Amino acid sequence: MREDMFNVIVERPRRGSRWIDSSAGRRYRASEEVPVKQGMRQGYESRKYLNENLSPLRRFLESQVNRPWDQVYADICAGIDRRNTVQEHIFAHIDDFVVRHARLIDGQVYVAGRWSGHELEALAGSSVKLYVHPRTGLLLRNRHYKAWNDMRKQAREREAAEQAARRRVLNERELLLLIEGIWYRVELAPLPSCTYREVHDRGRTRTITECEMRWDVVRKTTVAAGEKADQAYDLYGRWGVYAATKRQLGQRELRKHGLQQKGREDSRPFFHASAPAQFKPARPAFALAGFQGTSRPFIDCRP
């Protein structure tokens, strides 16, 4: 470990000077309500903050993998004087990179989760990069660790695969959508923009927003601009639109786009045996009996 590690980490200029508004301090001191003697920091909304460079400490710890943790910790203590407050501050950041108090449960390593209230979680599913093995005492690297960028990349790929499984974009206004195992051709239309007008009531000015409602045939509800935007984005991949029409795809269109669906809707009318009587087809009012070309009367066959 380099001897000037503490200088590299903590002795850096403080940041935040560009966000400090010097006029705020002058206005505060010019006020007649403040005391005559006051601290020089009073009156400023934002102040400078400490600036630490922890990358050298992180690189040093990563280079000590597969070494006993006691030896690594001894090297750190040899180069940093803990009697100095500034240098002792470095030890507070060691736990940011290394989990020193791991536990072995049923042959599996568990660590304290940083974002779950310090509850124990499996090492394979945690965000820990370095840890001290509870049995051997060696500083080891988590083989299951994934960087934040890698996890975001995998999440985007997974989202794209799920999107392709349930949505196919044809053009700006049409797309194929899988709804309850059935593919539909959906036509999108933009939602009309909202209008704003001011109303004066009892000396107060209020802004009233008026939006035209549209019926969404996929969500089966009325929507307006800015309403249920997240739900529209999950379904259609964009905001500010609604499903104006939808049509079930036929077999030819399914083969054309290489799609499959679990079931198909039957558009032919049918009557269930347990349906109410008012929905059954009406019986004929009259029946013709033995018509021989003569003017014989109709016979009523109703019960």
C-alpha positions as CSV (number, residue, x, y, z in Angstrom):
1,M,0.0,0.0,0.0
2,R,1.4,3.4,-0.9
3,E,2.5,5.6,1.9
4,D,0.6,8.7,0.8
5,M,-2.7,6.9,0.5
6,F,-4.5,9.2,3.0
7,N,-3.3,12.3,1.0
8,V,-4.7,10.9,-2.2
9,I,-8.1,10.0,-0.7
10,V,-9.0,12.9,1.6
11,E,-6.8,15.9,0.7
12,R,-8.8,17.2,-2.3
13,P,-10.4,20.6,-2.8
14,R,-14.0,20.8,-1.7
15,R,-16.7,21.0,-4.3
16,G,-19.9,23.0,-4.7
17,S,-18.5,26.5,-5.0
18,R,-20.2,27.1,-8.3
19,W,-23.7,26.5,-6.8
20,I,-23.2,29.0,-3.9
21,D,-25.2,32.2,-4.4
22,S,-23.0,35.0,-2.9
23,S,-25.9,37.5,-3.1
24,A,-28.0,35.3,-0.7
25,G,-25.4,35.9,2.1
26,R,-25.3,39.6,1.5
27,R,-29.1,39.9,1.7
28,Y,-29.1,37.9,4.9
29,R,-26.5,40.1,6.6
30,A,-28.2,43.3,5.4
31,S,-31.5,42.3,7.1
32,E,-32.3,44.2,10.3
33,E,-33.7,41.0,12.0
34,V,-30.4,39.1,12.1
35,P,-28.0,39.5,15.1
36,V,-25.0,41.8,14.8
37,K,-22.4,39.0,15.3
38,Q,-23.0,35.9,13.3
39,G,-21.0,33.1,11.7
40,M,-19.6,33.5,8.2
41,R,-21.6,30.4,7.0
42,Q,-25.0,31.9,7.9
43,G,-27.3,33.0,5.1
44,Y,-26.1,30.7,2.4
45,E,-28.6,28.1,1.1
46,S,-25.9,25.8,-0.3
47,R,-22.4,25.2,1.0
48,K,-19.3,23.4,-0.1
49,Y,-19.1,19.7,0.6
50,L,-16.2,17.3,1.1
51,N,-14.6,15.7,-1.9
52,E,-13.1,12.2,-1.5
53,N,-11.3,10.1,-4.1
54,L,-12.0,6.5,-3.0
55,S,-10.8,4.9,-6.2
56,P,-7.2,4.2,-5.0
57,L,-8.6,2.5,-1.9
58,R,-11.0,0.4,-4.0
59,R,-8.2,-0.6,-6.5
60,F,-5.9,-1.6,-3.6
61,L,-8.5,-3.8,-2.1
62,E,-9.3,-5.5,-5.4
63,S,-5.6,-6.2,-5.9
64,Q,-5.4,-8.1,-2.6
65,V,-7.9,-10.8,-3.5
66,N,-7.0,-14.3,-2.3
67,R,-4.9,-12.9,0.5
68,P,-5.7,-13.3,4.2
69,W,-7.8,-10.4,5.4
70,D,-5.7,-10.0,8.5
71,Q,-2.6,-9.3,6.4
72,V,-4.4,-6.9,4.2
73,Y,-5.8,-5.0,7.2
74,A,-2.4,-4.9,8.7
75,D,-1.0,-3.2,5.6
76,I,-3.7,-0.6,5.7
77,C,-3.0,0.1,9.4
78,A,0.8,0.4,8.7
79,G,0.3,3.2,6.2
80,I,-2.5,5.1,8.0
81,D,-2.3,6.7,11.5
82,R,-5.6,6.1,13.2
83,R,-4.7,8.8,15.8
84,N,-5.2,11.3,13.1
85,T,-8.9,12.2,12.6
86,V,-8.5,12.8,8.8
87,Q,-6.6,9.6,8.2
88,E,-8.8,7.5,10.5
89,H,-11.8,8.6,8.3
90,I,-10.5,6.1,5.7
91,F,-11.4,3.1,7.8
92,A,-15.0,4.2,7.6
93,H,-15.0,3.5,3.9
94,I,-13.5,0.0,4.0
95,D,-16.9,-1.5,4.7
96,D,-18.2,0.2,1.5
97,F,-16.1,-2.2,-0.6
98,V,-15.6,-5.3,1.6
99,V,-18.0,-7.3,3.7
100,R,-16.0,-8.4,6.6
101,H,-18.7,-10.1,8.7
102,A,-20.1,-12.8,6.3
103,R,-21.8,-15.9,7.7
104,L,-21.8,-19.5,6.6
105,I,-25.3,-21.1,6.8
106,D,-25.8,-24.7,5.5
107,G,-22.6,-24.4,3.4
108,Q,-23.7,-21.2,1.7
109,V,-22.3,-17.7,2.4
110,Y,-24.7,-15.0,3.5
111,V,-24.0,-11.3,3.8
112,A,-25.9,-8.4,5.3
113,G,-27.9,-6.6,2.6
114,R,-27.2,-2.9,2.2
115,W,-30.7,-2.1,0.8
116,S,-32.8,-4.6,2.8
117,G,-32.4,-3.3,6.3
118,H,-29.2,-5.2,6.8
119,E,-31.0,-8.5,6.6
120,L,-29.0,-11.6,5.6
121,E,-29.1,-12.5,1.9
122,A,-27.3,-15.0,-0.2
123,L,-24.0,-13.9,-1.7
124,A,-25.1,-15.1,-5.1
125,G,-28.0,-12.6,-5.2
126,S,-26.3,-9.7,-3.5
127,S,-24.5,-6.6,-4.8
128,V,-21.4,-7.4,-2.8
129,K,-18.1,-7.4,-4.8
130,L,-15.6,-8.3,-2.2
131,Y,-16.0,-10.3,1.0
132,V,-14.1,-12.1,3.7
133,H,-14.8,-15.8,3.8
134,P,-16.1,-16.7,7.3
135,R,-14.1,-20.0,7.4
136,T,-10.8,-19.4,5.7
137,G,-10.5,-15.6,6.4
138,L,-9.4,-14.9,2.8
139,L,-10.4,-11.8,0.9
140,L,-12.4,-13.2,-2.1
141,R,-14.3,-11.8,-5.0
142,N,-17.9,-12.5,-5.5
143,R,-18.1,-14.6,-8.7
144,H,-21.8,-13.8,-9.1
145,Y,-21.3,-10.1,-9.0
146,K,-22.7,-8.1,-11.9
147,A,-21.9,-4.5,-12.5
148,W,-24.7,-2.0,-12.7
149,N,-24.3,-1.4,-16.4
150,D,-24.4,-5.2,-17.1
151,M,-27.6,-5.5,-15.1
152,R,-29.2,-2.6,-17.0
153,K,-28.1,-4.2,-20.3
154,Q,-29.6,-7.5,-19.4
155,A,-32.8,-5.8,-18.2
156,R,-33.1,-4.0,-21.5
157,E,-32.6,-7.2,-23.5
158,R,-35.1,-9.0,-21.4
159,E,-37.6,-6.2,-21.9
160,A,-37.0,-6.2,-25.6
161,A,-37.6,-10.0,-25.7
162,E,-40.9,-9.6,-23.7
163,Q,-42.0,-6.8,-26.0
164,A,-41.4,-8.9,-29.1
165,A,-43.4,-11.7,-27.6
166,R,-46.5,-9.5,-27.1
167,R,-46.2,-6.6,-29.5
168,R,-45.1,-6.1,-33.1
169,V,-44.9,-2.6,-34.5
170,L,-46.0,-2.3,-38.2
171,N,-45.9,1.4,-38.6
172,E,-46.5,4.6,-36.7
173,R,-50.2,4.0,-36.4
174,E,-50.6,0.2,-36.5
175,L,-49.2,-2.6,-34.4
176,L,-49.9,-6.2,-33.6
177,L,-50.9,-6.8,-30.0
178,L,-51.2,-10.1,-28.1
179,I,-54.3,-9.9,-25.8
180,E,-55.2,-12.9,-23.6
181,G,-53.5,-15.3,-26.0
182,I,-55.0,-13.8,-29.2
183,W,-53.3,-11.5,-31.7
184,Y,-55.0,-8.4,-32.8
185,R,-54.3,-5.7,-35.3
186,V,-54.7,-2.4,-33.4
187,E,-54.9,1.0,-34.9
188,L,-53.6,3.9,-32.7
189,A,-54.8,7.5,-32.8
190,P,-53.4,10.5,-30.9
191,L,-55.3,11.8,-28.0
192,P,-56.5,15.4,-28.3
193,S,-54.5,18.0,-26.4
194,C,-56.0,19.5,-23.2
195,T,-57.0,23.1,-23.0
196,Y,-56.4,25.4,-20.1
197,R,-58.4,28.4,-19.1
198,E,-58.3,30.7,-16.1
199,V,-61.4,31.3,-13.9
200,H,-61.6,34.2,-11.4
201,D,-63.6,33.2,-8.4
202,R,-63.9,35.3,-5.2
203,G,-60.7,37.2,-5.9
204,R,-58.7,34.0,-6.7
205,T,-57.5,32.8,-10.1
206,R,-57.8,29.1,-10.8
207,T,-56.7,27.2,-13.9
208,I,-59.2,24.6,-15.2
209,T,-58.0,21.8,-17.4
210,E,-60.4,20.5,-20.0
211,C,-59.6,17.3,-21.9
212,E,-61.6,15.4,-24.4
213,M,-62.2,11.8,-23.6
214,R,-61.7,8.9,-26.0
215,W,-62.7,5.2,-25.8
216,D,-59.8,2.8,-25.8
217,V,-61.0,-0.5,-27.3
218,V,-58.0,-2.5,-25.8
219,R,-58.2,-1.1,-22.2
220,K,-62.0,-0.8,-22.5
221,T,-62.2,2.5,-20.7
222,T,-62.2,6.2,-21.5
223,V,-58.9,7.9,-21.5
224,A,-57.6,11.5,-21.9
225,A,-54.3,13.1,-22.6
226,G,-51.9,12.6,-19.6
227,E,-54.2,10.1,-18.0
228,K,-53.0,6.5,-17.5
229,A,-49.9,7.3,-19.4
230,D,-47.8,4.5,-17.9
231,Q,-50.4,1.9,-18.8
232,A,-50.5,3.2,-22.4
233,Y,-46.7,3.0,-22.7
234,D,-46.6,-0.6,-21.4
235,L,-49.2,-1.6,-24.0
236,Y,-48.3,0.5,-27.0
237,G,-44.8,1.5,-26.4
238,R,-45.6,5.3,-26.5
239,W,-47.5,8.0,-24.7
240,G,-50.4,10.1,-25.8
241,V,-52.2,7.5,-28.0
242,Y,-55.2,5.2,-27.6
243,A,-56.5,2.2,-29.4
244,A,-59.2,3.4,-31.8
245,T,-59.9,0.0,-33.5
246,K,-58.8,-3.6,-33.2
247,R,-59.3,-6.6,-35.4
248,Q,-58.4,-10.2,-34.8
249,L,-55.8,-11.7,-37.1
250,G,-56.7,-14.5,-39.5
251,Q,-54.7,-17.6,-40.2
252,R,-53.1,-16.0,-43.3
253,E,-52.0,-13.0,-41.4
254,L,-50.6,-15.1,-38.6
255,R,-48.5,-17.2,-41.0
256,K,-47.4,-14.0,-42.7
257,H,-46.0,-12.5,-39.5
258,G,-44.9,-15.9,-38.1
259,L,-47.2,-15.7,-35.0
260,Q,-49.0,-18.2,-33.0
261,Q,-51.8,-17.9,-30.5
262,K,-53.3,-20.2,-28.0
263,G,-57.0,-19.9,-28.9
264,R,-59.3,-18.1,-31.4
265,E,-62.5,-16.2,-30.9
266,D,-65.6,-17.5,-32.8
267,S,-67.5,-14.6,-34.1
268,R,-70.6,-16.7,-35.1
269,P,-73.6,-16.2,-32.7
270,F,-74.5,-19.1,-30.5
271,F,-77.0,-19.7,-27.8
272,H,-76.1,-21.4,-24.6
273,A,-78.5,-23.9,-23.1
274,S,-78.6,-22.0,-19.8
275,A,-79.1,-18.6,-21.4
276,P,-82.1,-16.6,-20.4
277,A,-85.3,-17.1,-22.4
278,Q,-85.3,-13.5,-23.7
279,F,-82.0,-14.1,-25.5
280,K,-83.2,-17.3,-27.3
281,P,-84.4,-17.1,-30.8
282,A,-88.2,-16.5,-31.0
283,R,-90.4,-19.4,-32.2
284,P,-92.4,-18.8,-35.4
285,A,-95.8,-17.3,-34.7
286,F,-97.6,-19.2,-37.4
287,A,-97.0,-22.5,-39.2
288,L,-98.3,-23.5,-42.6
289,A,-100.2,-26.7,-42.6
290,G,-100.9,-28.6,-45.8
291,F,-100.8,-25.7,-48.3
292,Q,-102.1,-27.1,-51.7
293,G,-102.3,-23.9,-53.7
294,T,-105.8,-23.1,-52.4
295,S,-106.8,-20.4,-50.1
296,R,-106.7,-22.5,-46.9
297,P,-106.2,-20.5,-43.7
298,F,-103.0,-20.5,-41.6
299,I,-103.2,-22.7,-38.5
300,D,-101.8,-21.3,-35.3
301,C,-99.4,-23.9,-33.8
302,R,-98.4,-21.9,-30.7
303,P,-99.0,-23.8,-27.4
